[in-house]
Amino acid sequence: MSGSFIVEKSKVLVDQETGEIYDGTLYLNSSAGYRPYLKITKEDLKLWISCTDTPQDKVKAYLIGLIKTDNTICKTMDEIAQGAGVGINTASRTMNKMAEKNLLKRIGHGRWMVNPDFYCTCKKGVLHKLRKVYESLDAANKKEAEINE
């Protein structure tokens, strides 16, 4: 994933069939000089992920809408489960699997950070700061685990 990340750009979109105009979001690959990599609205991305209707996909689709500009998600596991319409065990397993795949990391109770190399809502100049914060979470989480043992 290093060297290739998705950035979010707000745009006015025009439906070519109906002429309807609406606000939308494009997702672009910044490693290619912001040339289009993937153009999809956030709602369509959520629909694409959740179309199989598995409980895990419901969690992932729900999380997409929660990502803040600092790449964090601020919801407890109970809130994630309730918002996604799944059980807390399903939400927990899904979040843990995403953490195993290095898509996100826990940064505190009810706080997660999405890997900025996977998804970034910030400007390119802020990316290196987010990467440093994300990388420093491993050391902080390890230290916290040692204290709790």
N, C-alpha and C positions, 0 to 999 in steps of 0.2 A: 504494500500500500504506500510505502514511502515514495514521495515525489509525485504522487497523484492523489488529489483530493477533490472533493466536490464542494463548490461554493454556491451559495443561494443568492439569486438576483431577483429583485422585484421588478415586474414588467407589466405593461398593459397588453393583454392578449386579445386577439380578434378571431372569433370562430369563422373559418373560411366558408363554411356552408351557410350559416345563418346571418353572418355579419355582426353578431352579438359581441359587445366589448365588455371585458371584465378584467379585474386585477388578478394577477397570477404570479407564480414564482417559477423561475427556471433554475435548473441545476446544471452547472457547467464544470468541466474538468479544467482546473487551473494549470495543470502541468503542460497543457497544450496551448498556453498563452490565452486562456479563456475562450478558446474555440469550443463550440458546442460539443459536448460529450453525451449528455443526456438532457433532453428538454422535456420536462414533465412537471405538472403542477403538484404541489404538496398533496392535494386531495386525490389526484390521480395516482400518485405514488402510494398513498395509504390504501387506495382501492386495489392497486396491483398486488400489494403485499397480502392484503386480507382476502383476496378472491378465493383462496382455497378454504377459507373459513375454519382453519384449525385454531385451537385456542392460542397456540404460540404466535400465529400470524396476527391474531387480534391484539395481542400485547405489543408486537412490533409496530403495527399500524397505529396504535394509540400513542406509542412513544414518539413517533415522528412529529406529531403535533405538539409535543411538549418541549422540544429542544429550544432552549433560549439562545440569545446571541453570544453568550459566553460558553456555548456548547454543554450547558448543564441541563439536567432534568431534576426538578425538585418535587418529588412525590414519594410518599412512603409506599411500601409494598402493598399495604391495604388499599391505598388510593389508586395505585396502578391496576391492581386486580379489579377493583370496583369499576374504574373508568373503562377498562378493556372488556368487562363483562365476563371475567374468568375467575377461577378460584385462586386463593393466595398461593397455593403450592405451585400451580401452573405459572403464575407470574414470577415467582421466585426462581423456579427452574429455568424459565426463559431468560431472565436477567442474568442468572449465573452462567448459562450457556453463551450468552452474548459477551460476558466478561471473559470467559475462557477463550473466545475467538478474538479477543482484544478489540472489540467494538465499543466497549464502554468500561468504566471503572467506578467503583463506589468511592465517594469522597466524604462520606459522612452519613448520618442517619437521614434517610429520605433524600439524599443528594447523590447524583451520578454525573459523570462527565463522559460525553461521547468522544471517541477518538477523533481528533481533528484531521488526521490523515484519511479518515473515512468520510466524515461529514463536517463541513465548516460553514457557519452562517456569517463569518466575519470577513473583513477585508484582508487581502493577502498580507499586508504589513503586520497584522496582528497574529497571523498563523504561527510564527515562530514562538511567540509568547505562550500561546495555547499549547503548543507541542511540549515546551519546557514544563509547564504546569502538569500536563498529562503524564509525562515521563517521570516527574517527581512523585507522583502518587504511589508508585510501586514501593519506594523507600518509606514513605509515610505509612502506607498500609502494613508493611512488614514490621515497622517499629511498633505500631499500635497492636498488632497481633502478638508480638513478644511481650508487651506490657500486660496484655490480657491473659497470658498463659500462667 
